[in-house]
Amino acid sequence: MSKDLSHLLDANRSWAAAQVDKDPDFFKRLENQQSPEYFWIGCSDSRVPANTIVNLQPGQVFVHRNVANQVFHGDLNGQSATQFAVEFLKVKHIIVCGHYGCSGVRMAMRGDRVGLADAWVRPIHQLARRHGLVTTDENLQQTCHDQLCELNVIEQVKHLCESTLIEDAWERGQDLTVHGWLYSLKDGIVRNLQISISGPKDIDKIYTNAVAALKKRYS
């Protein structure tokens, strides 16, 4: 296998030329403006490109991705991206978007050991145990995995809303809503997990209702 990546550079030039053909001012606008309304916290999975699946153009969504779309208060990378999005870009919506078939979630559910990533996804394993989703029954594993992918997003939305960055934004009166979505690799459709939070007062109620709705769907 060749170590030369010239084919990617060639593809880049073809893409850039095609953009200019369609819109001569495309790059001029990008160069002088970044004012997205949306901040996307998603999984690093290469099959889930944020802009593409919601049909947004470059410059319309600010993106942070990591394994299994986690939100940790001590994660300086994620918290820095969030602060930049909220305080500098003044985004109005934060979307935590996971996806069915997430390898990080599956690894956590089964308790697999792969190395450094074990610690990163350990909270998902604890979440699975808390909701009775750790099973060795092969007939139940897919359903448990789907539920855990959804629960993980709901949990991360709650974590984000309880962070000082979001609390401070709401305290300043900033117009900001945090949403939880899940993308399906099977059909390309994004599911709304019915957790959208616009202020601190209703965090627990909306979170509890979202979990209850999920449990009802799988009962």
Disulfide bonds with the S-S distance in Angstrom:
none
